[in-house]
């Protein structure tokens, strides 16, 4: 009888070790996935920021030079109308682009979406297995 009791304790400890090892492996995998998501998002945001700043700088200089060209071309006849038109145009375009940026920011996908879905799948697997 004592031998069966020792064997069942050994089997219990082996099963417990295997279960703990499996849970730790799942946690490690999910943390690695989360780390990868963070690194990819950081790289993506940095690249997007640099590209946006370069584009804004170039477009800003080009637009200012275009406005200056229009005002100089109409300096003798309609300089106030040209200045007012340029100001209205830039304010309207700036407002529309700002509104579009806010809409895009509100519709941004959730951060760590892949990690969250994998964790939910793991929870469902663990719940259905018991």
C-alpha positions in Angstrom: 0.0 0.0 0.0 2.8 2.4 0.8 4.4 1.9 -2.6 1.2 2.9 -4.4 0.9 6.0 -2.2 4.5 6.9 -3.1 3.9 6.3 -6.8 0.8 8.4 -6.8 2.7 11.2 -5.1 5.5 11.0 -7.6 2.9 10.9 -10.4 1.2 13.9 -8.9 4.4 15.9 -8.6 5.3 15.0 -12.1 1.9 16.1 -13.4 2.2 19.3 -11.3 5.7 20.0 -12.7 4.4 19.4 -16.2 1.4 21.7 -15.7 3.6 24.4 -14.2 6.1 24.1 -17.0 3.3 24.4 -19.6 1.8 27.5 -17.9 5.2 29.1 -17.7 5.8 28.3 -21.4 2.5 29.9 -22.3 3.3 33.0 -20.2 6.8 33.2 -21.7 5.4 33.0 -25.2 2.8 35.7 -24.5 5.4 38.0 -23.0 7.6 37.5 -26.0 4.7 38.3 -28.3 3.9 41.4 -26.2 7.5 42.5 -26.4 7.5 42.1 -30.2 4.3 44.1 -30.5 5.8 46.9 -28.4 9.0 47.0 -30.5 7.1 46.9 -33.8 4.7 49.7 -32.7 7.6 51.8 -31.4 9.5 51.4 -34.7 6.4 52.1 -36.7 5.6 55.3 -34.8 9.1 56.6 -35.0 9.2 56.0 -38.8 5.8 57.6 -39.2 6.9 60.6 -37.1 10.1 61.2 -39.0 8.3 60.9 -42.4 5.5 63.2 -41.2 7.9 65.9 -40.0 9.9 65.9 -43.2 6.7 66.0 -45.3 5.3 68.8 -43.2 8.5 70.8 -43.5 8.7 70.5 -47.2 5.1 71.1 -47.9 5.1 74.1 -45.5 8.0 75.7 -47.3 6.5 75.0 -50.7 3.1 76.4 -49.7 4.6 79.6 -48.2 6.6 80.2 -51.4 3.5 79.6 -53.5 1.6 82.1 -51.4 4.4 84.6 -51.7 4.4 84.1 -55.4 0.7 84.8 -55.7 0.8 87.9 -53.5 3.8 89.3 -55.5 2.1 88.5 -58.8 -1.0 90.4 -57.7 0.8 93.1 -55.7 -0.2 96.0 -58.0 -3.9 95.2 -58.5 -5.3 92.9 -55.8 -2.8 92.5 -53.0 -5.3 92.6 -50.1 -7.6 90.2 -51.9 -4.7 87.8 -52.6 -3.5 88.0 -49.0 -7.1 87.4 -47.7 -7.6 84.5 -50.1 -4.3 82.9 -49.1 -5.1 83.2 -45.4 -8.7 81.8 -45.8 -7.4 78.9 -47.9 -4.7 77.9 -45.4 -7.0 78.2 -42.5 -9.7 76.1 -44.2 -7.2 73.4 -45.3 -5.5 73.4 -41.9 -8.9 72.9 -40.2 -9.9 70.1 -42.6 -6.6 68.3 -42.2 -6.7 68.7 -38.4 -10.3 67.2 -38.3 -9.2 64.3 -40.5 -6.2 63.6 -38.2 -8.5 63.5 -35.2 -10.9 61.1 -36.9 -8.0 58.9 -37.9 -6.7 59.0 -34.3 -10.1 57.9 -32.9 -10.4 55.0 -35.4 -6.9 53.7 -34.6 -6.8 49.9 -33.9 -6.2 48.8 -30.3 -2.7 48.4 -29.2 -1.6 44.8 -28.5 -4.6 43.4 -30.4 -2.8 40.3 -31.5 -1.6 39.6 -27.9 -5.0 40.2 -26.4 -6.6 37.8 -28.9 -4.0 35.1 -28.2 -4.5 35.5 -24.5 -8.3 35.2 -24.9 -7.8 32.0 -27.0 -5.5 30.6 -24.3 -8.1 31.3 -21.6 -10.8 29.6 -23.7 -8.6 26.6 -24.2 -7.8 26.3 -20.5 -11.5 26.8 -19.5 -12.8 24.3 -22.0 -10.1 21.8 -21.0 -11.2 21.7 -17.4 
